[in-house]
Amino acid sequence: MDSISTSSSSACPLTTPQWNLDRPFLTGHFHQETKSSSQVAASKGFSTDSFSPGNEKAIGSYHASVQELIVIDDLLSALIGIEGRYISIKRVRSKDENFAFQVDASMDLALQESAKRLFPLCESYLLINQFVESRSQFKTGLVNHAFAAALRALLLDYQAMVAQLEHQFRLGKLSIQGLWFYCQPMMGSMQALSVVIRKASANNIVGTAILNLLQSQAKAMAGDHTVRSLLEKMTQSASSAYLGILERWVYEGVIDDPYGELFIAENKSLPKESLSQDYDAKYWRQRYSLKDDIPSFLENAAGIILTTGKYLNVMRECGHNVQVPVSENSKFMSFGANHQYLECIKAAYEFASGELLTLVKEKYDLMGKLRSIKHYLLLDQGDFLVHFMDIARDELSKKPDEISVEKLQSLLDLALRSTAAAADPCHEDLTCYVERSTLMKSLSMLKDLEVNRSVFDGSDLEEPVSITGLETFSLSYKVQWPLSLVISRKALTKYQLIFRFLFHCKHVDRQLCGAWQVHQAVRALNTQGTAISRSSLLCRSMLKFISSLLHYLTFEVLEPNWHVMHNRLKTAKSIDEVIQYHDFFLEKCLRECLLLLPELLKKVERLKTICLQYAAATQWLVSSSIDITKIDTSSDGALGMEKLKQLKLRKPSQALKADAENASVTDSILKFEREFNSEIQSLRPILSSGSRAEPYLTHLAQWILSVGRDQ
């Protein structure tokens, strides 16, 4: 028949593609280009949307042997997506874009069944070919490009096999059963790939999702070694470009990902400078972050991969160009059962971590900065503070809105230059800062602290009318990159909360010391049994309270915790560990300094308020009890030396007043004593129960329980 021609050339032995691990493709020429099925069909006068048989007479009019030859000829065309004279192809417009194959109804039934067995292979070819054409566009990403290239190479092998079958057919050596025999080994592989392609097309997935889909399908075909090997080869081919992107991130800290396929997202709107203003320190957590779609073979190493690139980025931001040493064995060529790529990632992480830690500790002197902050914000060296409080007392006594921060800064600089702090090269980084709210309100506004906010009520958060700079003054510290990773805005805020509490306690202690000096000045007088004697006992109890509180805060909380953190930082293996140990230190100090225990803090603040009110009234109490003019004192309640000498020269008989005149003074002292003792009594059960759950409160509780017993 004219539709079937024979060839006089020498016979060529028929070969089938070897779908094995050694030779996944028969030809493997990635550079070759083939015409799409639509182009070939158009050249024959057909449409891929709706093929219709030519005006041939019914195939059933031919003899069975002739029908077989016609069917084989049509099937060879259908195998590469071209319809024949008696086999038509129609595209079914649906979500899955299926293809329907139809045969002439008059065809021999046995031949119909034989032809239908090959239709799934024909359909798989059409689906794969269509996918290759659609996913070769730039917008589909590098993974799809690589996957499409691997599929194109596979189709070249497939087409070569069909050409060999056609050659055997032209020689008259191919039957319908022989065609089925040679095509059968490829059925499973092509159908497995068509399943992947249907899912990929239906969800329009790209990048990581393609790799995960290929891997999951390979695992699902565990029982078919040939198909699984093919899918694994496809996965490796598709991941080659992905691993190239990953390799640059792990070895250089650079995201070269034009189509956003890598599982690491970069937020360019967060510059490194934000660490010094942003309380939440979003830069370190959100500048680079993990996406949801992580390749399954990298899922366990995703955190290390992210951290490695972040470390390299920090060094690049510092102008310290560093690259992980790369050898031939450390290239991310492929992934497999040997997990060689995981070893490469681990080695890169250890190198980047060590380099950054050395840079931060040695070049930028992290420990020196932390020690400097400890000297000033944790009052480790308080000589500058005493001098500052003396020269800045007038400014600090004003309301926060009336305070000149510039004047405070100049006074602070003067105090620093006049004391031992001048030897510290970091003292110039210290700046003044005046808050606009009380310590209690500041604590309640920080959402990340583990504070029981139900303990705070409206009265606690109301700003008192008499609030001054003494309650709101704080210090700040200039921290440059990359130390701002560790000493971030959040960390500095926590330091400032501790400083404000210590600073106010120091102020209360100074006021009570001034009151105690007033009482000591009149010891030469015969005050036995008078209101002054009772006031002296109350002053001693208050001093004992505030002194023990300061001792607890400094020597039982801050110093021990600092030494623990210092030792941990020496053995830290990465900057993340440094950040973790530093944050843990601050959280522990905040809690043990009572700042995260609102119920206790409220009681302590109330006791400090009573002490300040008493210290302010001491001048009036003493001067009203003895027959002298008003004693001149400094703002801290300290008597001038000349006035002390004059007072001691007076006779006791002239100094003492009548009992009736002492009544109002005695009432005032008793009122202060009742309020102070009442607060101490209410504090005892809270401390007693708290010390069972929080052992660090034990020493403070032991002392508090003894307050007032000697009165």
VOTINU-30633 format. One record per residue (C-alpha): residue in three letters; x, y, z. Coordinates in steps of 0.02 Angstrom, whole numbers, plus 50000, padded with zeros to 5 digits. Example, Ala and Ser with C-alpha at 12.3 -4.5 7.8 and 13.67 -1.06 7.14 Angstrom:
<rs>
  code     xx     yy     zz
   ALA  50615  49775  50390
   SER  50684  49947  50357
</rs>
This chain:
<rs>
  code     xx     yy     zz
   MET  50000  50000  50000
   ASP  50054  50178  49964
   SER  50043  50225  50148
   ILE  50173  50098  50196
   SER  50340  50105  50108
   THR  50485  49988  50128
   SER  50668  50033  50133
   SER  50806  49949  50039
   SER  50937  50005  50164
   SER  51024  49882  50275
   ALA  50931  49822  50427
   CYS  50965  49916  50588
   PRO  50947  49819  50751
   LEU  50810  49888  50862
   THR  50867  49959  51028
   THR  50766  50023  51174
   PRO  50817  50161  51295
   GLN  50912  50097  51444
   TRP  50821  50174  51593
   ASN  50954  50134  51721
   LEU  51067  50228  51840
   ASP  51217  50223  51725
   ARG  51132  50290  51567
   PRO  50969  50377  51607
   PHE  50951  50444  51429
   LEU  50989  50362  51264
   THR  51049  50516  51172
   GLY  51061  50652  51305
   HIS  51092  50794  51181
   PHE  51021  50943  51277
   HIS  51066  51063  51136
   GLN  50957  50981  51006
   GLU  50792  51060  50964
   THR  50642  50966  50900
   LYS  50482  51027  50825
   SER  50333  51025  50941
   SER  50190  50911  50904
   SER  50083  51058  50856
   GLN  50210  51113  50724
   VAL  50224  50939  50651
   ALA  50037  50919  50652
   ALA  50015  51085  50564
   SER  50139  51032  50430
   LYS  50027  50883  50394
   GLY  49872  50989  50390
   PHE  49803  50941  50563
   SER  49751  51044  50714
   THR  49802  50989  50888
   ASP  49639  51052  50959
   SER  49532  50938  50855
   PHE  49604  50810  50738
   SER  49487  50725  50615
   PRO  49527  50579  50503
   GLY  49553  50610  50318
   ASN  49427  50561  50189
   GLU  49483  50381  50183
   LYS  49369  50233  50161
   ALA  49331  50136  50318
   ILE  49475  50031  50381
   GLY  49357  49885  50404
   SER  49349  49864  50216
   TYR  49529  49804  50217
   HIS  49594  49631  50259
   ALA  49650  49605  50440
   SER  49834  49593  50392
   VAL  49822  49757  50297
   GLN  49729  49838  50443
   GLU  49873  49791  50558
   LEU  49998  49880  50445
   ILE  49887  50035  50438
   VAL  49863  50035  50627
   ILE  50051  50018  50659
   ASP  50084  50165  50544
   ASP  49953  50271  50634
   LEU  50018  50218  50806
   LEU  50196  50268  50763
   SER  50129  50440  50720
   ALA  50020  50446  50879
   LEU  50172  50403  50986
   ILE  50246  50573  50941
   GLY  50081  50667  50951
   ILE  50026  50661  50768
   GLU  49860  50586  50722
   GLY  49845  50456  50584
   ARG  49714  50418  50456
   TYR  49611  50307  50571
   ILE  49670  50366  50743
   SER  49612  50540  50793
   ILE  49672  50649  50938
   LYS  49563  50775  51028
   ARG  49612  50891  51170
   VAL  49486  50886  51310
   ARG  49463  51062  51378
   SER  49470  51030  51564
   LYS  49574  51074  51715
   ASP  49695  50931  51681
   GLU  49709  50964  51493
   ASN  49682  50780  51444
   PHE  49694  50707  51270
   ALA  49566  50586  51198
   PHE  49615  50456  51066
   GLN  49483  50380  50953
   VAL  49494  50240  50825
   ASP  49387  50200  50675
   ALA  49240  50098  50736
   SER  49254  49978  50590
   MET  49430  49926  50642
   ASP  49458  49746  50693
   LEU  49417  49728  50879
   ALA  49582  49643  50921
   LEU  49677  49784  50836
   GLN  49572  49912  50928
   GLU  49619  49836  51096
   SER  49803  49828  51048
   ALA  49799  50011  50995
   LYS  49711  50068  51153
   ARG  49847  49989  51260
   LEU  49972  50112  51184
   PHE  49862  50266  51200
   PRO  49919  50305  51381
   LEU  50099  50315  51316
   CYS  50045  50430  51176
   GLU  49952  50541  51298
   SER  50101  50547  51417
   TYR  50211  50605  51273
   LEU  50091  50746  51230
   LEU  50077  50802  51412
   ILE  50266  50801  51437
   ASN  50299  50890  51274
   GLN  50170  51023  51314
   PHE  50244  51046  51488
   VAL  50419  51066  51417
   GLU  50362  51203  51300
   SER  50264  51297  51434
   ARG  50396  51285  51570
   SER  50542  51344  51465
   GLN  50490  51525  51493
   PHE  50594  51638  51606
   LYS  50453  51675  51727
   THR  50437  51493  51777
   GLY  50605  51495  51866
   LEU  50771  51404  51859
   VAL  50707  51242  51934
   ASN  50573  51226  51801
   HIS  50702  51270  51667
   ALA  50816  51131  51727
   PHE  50671  51008  51743
   ALA  50609  51051  51568
   ALA  50785  51027  51498
   ALA  50795  50854  51578
   LEU  50624  50810  51506
   ARG  50676  50874  51335
   ALA  50827  50759  51337
   LEU  50713  50616  51387
   LEU  50595  50655  51242
   LEU  50742  50653  51121
   ASP  50781  50476  51177
   TYR  50598  50432  51162
   GLN  50588  50504  50986
   ALA  50747  50411  50937
   MET  50665  50250  50994
   VAL  50510  50288  50892
   ALA  50620  50322  50740
   GLN  50704  50153  50763
   LEU  50534  50070  50775
   GLU  50478  50157  50618
   HIS  50637  50099  50529
   GLN  50601  49920  50578
   PHE  50422  49943  50519
   ARG  50483  50005  50349
   LEU  50588  49848  50338
   GLY  50433  49745  50371
   LYS  50500  49677  50535
   LEU  50375  49756  50658
   SER  50208  49683  50709
   ILE  50076  49759  50824
   GLN  50132  49640  50962
   GLY  50314  49687  50932
   LEU  50268  49871  50945
   TRP  50184  49839  51113
   PHE  50333  49735  51171
   TYR  50460  49872  51134
   CYS  50351  50012  51206
   GLN  50299  49923  51365
   PRO  50460  49958  51465
   MET  50432  50145  51446
   MET  50250  50145  51496
   GLY  50283  50155  51683
   SER  50415  50291  51671
   MET  50315  50401  51554
   GLN  50156  50381  51655
   ALA  50247  50421  51818
   LEU  50314  50580  51740
   SER  50142  50624  51672
   VAL  50071  50610  51850
   VAL  50203  50733  51911
   ILE  50167  50850  51766
   ARG  49978  50846  51794
   LYS  50002  50896  51977
   ALA  50129  51029  51934
   SER  50018  51103  51799
   ALA  49859  51096  51902
   ASN  49936  51196  52045
   ASN  50056  51296  51936
   ILE  50198  51258  52058
   VAL  50376  51317  52040
   GLY  50543  51306  52129
   THR  50547  51206  52289
   ALA  50374  51134  52261
   ILE  50434  51049  52101
   LEU  50578  50967  52194
   ASN  50465  50907  52334
   LEU  50339  50840  52209
   LEU  50473  50741  52117
   GLN  50543  50672  52278
   SER  50374  50619  52346
   GLN  50331  50534  52181
   ALA  50499  50443  52183
   LYS  50461  50378  52358
   ALA  50288  50324  52301
   MET  50369  50218  52164
   ALA  50484  50126  52283
   GLY  50425  49959  52214
   ASP  50480  49999  52037
   HIS  50668  50021  52036
   THR  50678  50083  51857
   VAL  50544  50216  51877
   ARG  50612  50271  52044
   SER  50787  50288  51973
   LEU  50721  50395  51831
   LEU  50625  50509  51950
   GLU  50778  50528  52062
   LYS  50882  50574  51909
   MET  50750  50702  51861
   THR  50754  50773  52038
   GLN  50942  50792  52033
   SER  50935  50875  51863
   ALA  50798  50995  51920
   SER  50891  51035  52081
   SER  51057  51077  51997
   ALA  51014  51261  51975
   TYR  50935  51266  52148
   LEU  51092  51197  52228
   GLY  51192  51330  52138
   ILE  51088  51466  52221
   LEU  51104  51378  52388
   GLU  51292  51358  52369
   ARG  51316  51545  52345
   TRP  51213  51584  52500
   VAL  51306  51458  52610
   TYR  51480  51503  52547
   GLU  51463  51690  52515
   GLY  51306  51747  52607
   VAL  51232  51813  52444
   ILE  51055  51778  52382
   ASP  51068  51764  52193
   ASP  50888  51709  52167
   PRO  50808  51805  52023
   TYR  50644  51709  52031
   GLY  50624  51695  52219
   GLU  50641  51505  52224
   LEU  50760  51488  52373
   PHE  50677  51447  52539
   ILE  50760  51600  52619
   ALA  50668  51766  52608
   GLU  50757  51934  52617
   ASN  50671  52088  52687
   LYS  50770  52234  52617
   SER  50662  52361  52711
   LEU  50753  52315  52873
   PRO  50926  52396  52876
   LYS  51054  52353  53009
   GLU  51032  52526  53085
   SER  50857  52475  53142
   LEU  50935  52373  53283
   SER  50975  52532  53379
   GLN  50795  52597  53368
   ASP  50684  52445  53352
   TYR  50639  52370  53521
   ASP  50582  52207  53442
   ALA  50753  52184  53357
   LYS  50667  52124  53198
   TYR  50826  52138  53095
   TRP  50908  51980  53160
   ARG  50748  51879  53150
   GLN  50663  51952  52997
   ARG  50797  52024  52882
   TYR  50825  51844  52824
   SER  50695  51713  52867
   LEU  50636  51541  52812
   LYS  50491  51521  52693
   ASP  50362  51384  52712
   ASP  50414  51284  52559
   ILE  50579  51202  52607
   PRO  50647  51057  52503
   SER  50619  50895  52597
   PHE  50801  50843  52579
   LEU  50855  51008  52662
   GLU  50720  51018  52794
   ASN  50831  50962  52939
   ALA  50972  51079  52888
   ALA  50866  51233  52847
   GLY  50905  51322  53011
   ILE  51093  51298  52993
   ILE  51086  51356  52812
   LEU  50993  51514  52860
   THR  51112  51552  53003
   THR  51269  51522  52900
   GLY  51218  51650  52770
   LYS  51166  51774  52904
   TYR  51337  51762  52986
   LEU  51424  51792  52820
   ASN  51309  51940  52788
   VAL  51354  52020  52954
   MET  51539  52010  52909
   ARG  51506  52085  52738
   GLU  51408  52227  52819
   CYS  51562  52260  52927
   GLY  51670  52273  52772
   HIS  51755  52111  52819
   ASN  51751  52014  52657
   VAL  51759  51830  52697
   GLN  51715  51676  52598
   VAL  51702  51498  52657
   PRO  51848  51398  52586
   VAL  51780  51293  52443
   SER  51862  51134  52378
   GLU  51809  51018  52239
   ASN  51730  50902  52367
   SER  51626  51041  52445
   LYS  51528  51084  52289
   PHE  51341  51055  52299
   MET  51337  50950  52142
   SER  51195  50838  52196
   PHE  51110  50761  52345
   GLY  51104  50577  52381
   ALA  51110  50442  52512
   ASN  51287  50489  52565
   HIS  51226  50660  52626
   GLN  51389  50741  52570
   TYR  51300  50907  52550
   LEU  51252  50905  52734
   GLU  51434  50888  52784
   CYS  51475  51036  52672
   ILE  51339  51141  52754
   LYS  51399  51096  52928
   ALA  51579  51141  52884
   ALA  51524  51308  52811
   TYR  51422  51347  52967
   GLU  51567  51311  53084
   PHE  51683  51420  52982
   ALA  51563  51567  52971
   SER  51516  51554  53155
   GLY  51697  51552  53212
   GLU  51748  51697  53100
   LEU  51604  51808  53157
   LEU  51629  51767  53341
   THR  51814  51810  53328
   LEU  51772  51971  53238
   VAL  51646  52027  53369
   LYS  51750  51977  53520
   GLU  51920  52035  53463
   LYS  51903  52176  53337
   TYR  51746  52254  53413
   ASP  51784  52207  53595
   LEU  51613  52142  53646
   MET  51666  52102  53824
   GLY  51740  52276  53846
   LYS  51575  52355  53794
   LEU  51476  52242  53910
   ARG  51592  52284  54056
   SER  51572  52469  54018
   ILE  51383  52453  54018
   LYS  51394  52359  54182
   HIS  51496  52501  54259
   TYR  51369  52634  54213
   LEU  51196  52557  54192
   LEU  51214  52427  54329
   LEU  51309  52549  54442
   ASP  51460  52437  54460
   GLN  51568  52593  54486
   GLY  51462  52722  54573
   ASP  51586  52863  54605
   PHE  51532  52957  54449
   LEU  51349  52937  54501
   VAL  51377  53016  54672
   HIS  51461  53165  54591
   PHE  51326  53177  54458
   MET  51184  53171  54584
   ASP  51267  53311  54682
   ILE  51290  53430  54535
   ALA  51127  53385  54446
   ARG  51008  53384  54596
   ASP  50923  53547  54547
   GLU  50891  53490  54369
   LEU  50833  53316  54422
   SER  50709  53392  54545
   LYS  50610  53469  54402
   LYS  50464  53389  54312
   PRO  50513  53283  54161
   ASP  50444  53410  54036
   GLU  50547  53550  54115
   ILE  50713  53458  54117
   SER  50848  53511  53995
   VAL  50925  53351  53929
   GLU  51069  53451  53855
   LYS  51112  53522  54026
   LEU  51102  53350  54105
   GLN  51218  53284  53969
   SER  51347  53419  54004
   LEU  51337  53383  54191
   LEU  51356  53197  54157
   ASP  51509  53229  54049
   LEU  51582  53336  54188
   ALA  51551  53198  54316
   LEU  51630  53067  54202
   ARG  51786  53172  54171
   SER  51805  53213  54356
   THR  51801  53033  54418
   ALA  51885  52866  54383
   ALA  51766  52842  54235
   ALA  51879  52959  54134
   ALA  52000  52813  54111
   ASP  51866  52712  54022
   PRO  51880  52738  53833
   CYS  51696  52696  53814
   HIS  51630  52832  53931
   GLU  51597  52947  53784
   ASP  51463  52827  53722
   LEU  51357  52864  53876
   THR  51209  52982  53852
   CYS  51069  53050  53960
   TYR  50889  53002  53934
   VAL  50731  53061  54021
   GLU  50576  52952  54013
   ARG  50400  53022  54017
   SER  50322  52885  54124
   THR  50353  52798  54290
   LEU  50445  52634  54305
   MET  50284  52538  54337
   LYS  50202  52606  54180
   SER  50357  52573  54075
   LEU  50357  52392  54132
   SER  50173  52371  54092
   MET  50198  52435  53914
   LEU  50332  52307  53867
   LYS  50230  52163  53798
   ASP  50371  52037  53783
   LEU  50412  52036  53970
   GLU  50333  51897  54071
   VAL  50241  52014  54188
   ASN  50075  51972  54269
   ARG  49985  52127  54208
   SER  49827  52083  54302
   VAL  49918  52140  54460
   PHE  49932  52315  54390
   ASP  49776  52419  54415
   GLY  49729  52590  54352
   SER  49803  52682  54500
   ASP  49974  52604  54470
   LEU  49979  52668  54292
   GLU  49920  52844  54329
   GLU  50063  52967  54323
   PRO  50082  53052  54494
   VAL  50077  53242  54492
   SER  50241  53253  54588
   ILE  50344  53145  54470
   THR  50518  53219  54441
   GLY  50675  53179  54347
   LEU  50733  53074  54493
   GLU  50600  52945  54448
   THR  50619  52958  54259
   PHE  50805  52990  54231
   SER  50899  52855  54138
   LEU  51061  52827  54044
   SER  51078  52765  53867
   TYR  51226  52694  53773
   LYS  51282  52713  53593
   VAL  51310  52542  53517
   GLN  51378  52522  53342
   TRP  51358  52381  53217
   PRO  51390  52233  53236
   LEU  51384  52243  53427
   SER  51204  52301  53409
   LEU  51162  52119  53368
   VAL  51197  52077  53550
   ILE  51167  52246  53633
   SER  51008  52287  53537
   ARG  50874  52415  53579
   LYS  50780  52281  53675
   ALA  50934  52237  53778
   LEU  50971  52420  53815
   THR  50790  52449  53868
   LYS  50807  52308  53995
   TYR  50971  52382  54059
   GLN  50883  52550  54077
   LEU  50740  52475  54178
   ILE  50866  52401  54300
   PHE  50962  52565  54305
   ARG  50807  52668  54345
   PHE  50763  52553  54489
   LEU  50941  52558  54559
   PHE  50956  52746  54532
   HIS  50797  52782  54628
   CYS  50850  52664  54768
   LYS  51015  52760  54778
   HIS  50918  52922  54788
   VAL  50811  52856  54930
   ASP  50968  52795  55019
   ARG  51050  52966  55004
   GLN  50895  53054  55072
   LEU  50886  52936  55221
   CYS  51072  52959  55253
   GLY  51041  53146  55259
   ALA  50899  53118  55383
   TRP  51013  53008  55487
   GLN  51144  53147  55492
   VAL  51011  53266  55559
   HIS  50974  53145  55700
   GLN  51159  53118  55735
   ALA  51180  53307  55749
   VAL  51065  53315  55901
   ARG  51137  53163  55991
   ALA  51227  53280  56111
   LEU  51058  53344  56170
   ASN  50958  53250  56298
   THR  50825  53179  56184
   GLN  50786  53025  56286
   GLY  50598  52991  56282
   THR  50563  53127  56156
   ALA  50492  53116  55980
   ILE  50669  53134  55910
   SER  50722  52972  55994
   ARG  50577  52879  55914
   SER  50613  52961  55747
   SER  50794  52904  55758
   LEU  50739  52722  55776
   LEU  50621  52737  55628
   CYS  50758  52816  55522
   ARG  50875  52672  55566
   SER  50744  52543  55513
   MET  50715  52632  55349
   LEU  50902  52642  55316
   LYS  50917  52458  55355
   PHE  50778  52420  55231
   ILE  50849  52520  55086
   SER  51030  52468  55119
   SER  50985  52285  55123
   LEU  50881  52304  54965
   LEU  51029  52384  54875
   HIS  51146  52249  54941
   TYR  51027  52115  54879
   LEU  51011  52195  54707
   THR  51197  52221  54679
   PHE  51286  52081  54771
   GLU  51157  51943  54767
   VAL  51079  51972  54596
   LEU  51183  52073  54474
   GLU  51359  52017  54519
   PRO  51329  51828  54524
   ASN  51225  51830  54365
   TRP  51355  51936  54277
   HIS  51494  51812  54317
   VAL  51387  51667  54255
   MET  51354  51758  54091
   HIS  51537  51808  54074
   ASN  51595  51628  54090
   ARG  51463  51569  53966
   LEU  51513  51699  53838
   LYS  51693  51637  53846
   THR  51637  51464  53789
   ALA  51503  51519  53664
   LYS  51519  51438  53494
   SER  51415  51561  53392
   ILE  51344  51736  53396
   ASP  51171  51662  53423
   GLU  51233  51581  53584
   VAL  51305  51749  53637
   ILE  51138  51833  53606
   GLN  51048  51693  53698
   TYR  51161  51702  53852
   HIS  51153  51892  53858
   ASP  50962  51894  53843
   PHE  50949  51759  53977
   PHE  51059  51864  54093
   LEU  50947  52016  54071
   GLU  50786  51918  54095
   LYS  50855  51838  54253
   CYS  50913  52004  54322
   LEU  50745  52086  54287
   ARG  50654  51947  54377
   GLU  50770  51936  54526
   CYS  50772  52126  54542
   LEU  50583  52111  54571
   LEU  50542  52206  54410
   LEU  50444  52060  54338
   LEU  50353  52029  54503
   PRO  50225  52171  54506
   GLU  50150  52127  54675
   LEU  50319  52138  54760
   LEU  50373  52289  54660
   LYS  50218  52386  54711
   LYS  50256  52356  54894
   VAL  50438  52407  54875
   GLU  50389  52565  54781
   ARG  50266  52608  54917
   LEU  50399  52583  55051
   LYS  50520  52695  54955
   THR  50387  52831  54942
   ILE  50359  52825  55131
   CYS  50548  52836  55159
   LEU  50561  52988  55046
   GLN  50414  53075  55130
   TYR  50491  53042  55300
   ALA  50664  53102  55245
   ALA  50586  53262  55176
   ALA  50494  53291  55341
   THR  50645  53256  55452
   GLN  50704  53437  55446
   TRP  50536  53496  55509
   LEU  50522  53358  55640
   VAL  50690  53396  55719
   SER  50679  53585  55709
   SER  50504  53580  55784
   SER  50565  53476  55931
   ILE  50710  53586  55985
   ASP  50723  53772  56015
   ILE  50831  53821  55866
   THR  50808  53910  55703
   LYS  50776  53804  55550
   ILE  50929  53696  55514
   ASP  51009  53730  55346
   THR  51027  53567  55249
   SER  51069  53516  55074
   SER  50938  53433  54966
   ASP  50997  53266  55031
   GLY  50959  53317  55211
   ALA  51141  53335  55263
   LEU  51181  53468  55393
   GLY  51315  53597  55360
   MET  51467  53575  55472
   GLU  51457  53752  55542
   LYS  51273  53727  55591
   LEU  51317  53562  55674
   LYS  51448  53647  55782
   GLN  51327  53786  55830
   LEU  51193  53659  55874
   LYS  51307  53557  55985
   LEU  51356  53713  56082
   ARG  51176  53744  56138
   LYS  51124  53685  56310
   PRO  50999  53542  56320
   SER  50887  53642  56435
   GLN  50871  53778  56305
   ALA  50843  53656  56162
   LEU  50701  53551  56232
   LYS  50524  53613  56210
   ALA  50372  53580  56315
   ASP  50284  53412  56297
   ALA  50128  53497  56230
   GLU  50226  53572  56087
   ASN  50297  53400  56046
   ALA  50126  53319  56025
   SER  50103  53361  55841
   VAL  50281  53304  55800
   THR  50254  53141  55892
   ASP  50092  53110  55797
   SER  50181  53137  55631
   ILE  50321  53017  55675
   LEU  50197  52886  55736
   LYS  50101  52903  55573
   PHE  50259  52872  55471
   GLU  50302  52726  55585
   ARG  50130  52647  55566
   GLU  50131  52663  55378
   PHE  50307  52594  55363
   ASN  50275  52447  55479
   SER  50109  52411  55396
   GLU  50190  52397  55225
   ILE  50329  52288  55297
   GLN  50200  52175  55378
   SER  50102  52159  55215
   LEU  50265  52121  55122
   ARG  50313  51978  55236
   PRO  50185  51848  55180
   ILE  50217  51889  54996
   LEU  50404  51865  55018
   SER  50382  51710  55125
   SER  50274  51622  54997
   GLY  50375  51689  54851
   SER  50540  51628  54921
   ARG  50476  51448  54913
   ALA  50447  51460  54726
   GLU  50589  51583  54691
   PRO  50742  51535  54796
   TYR  50831  51698  54754
   LEU  50708  51790  54867
   THR  50761  51691  55021
   HIS  50897  51811  55081
   LEU  50789  51963  55049
   ALA  50644  51881  55141
   GLN  50754  51838  55290
   TRP  50805  52017  55312
   ILE  50633  52093  55279
   LEU  50558  51979  55411
   SER  50680  52051  55538
   VAL  50642  52234  55501
   GLY  50562  52325  55644
   ARG  50600  52195  55779
   ASP  50727  52311  55858
   GLN  50604  52456  55871
</rs>
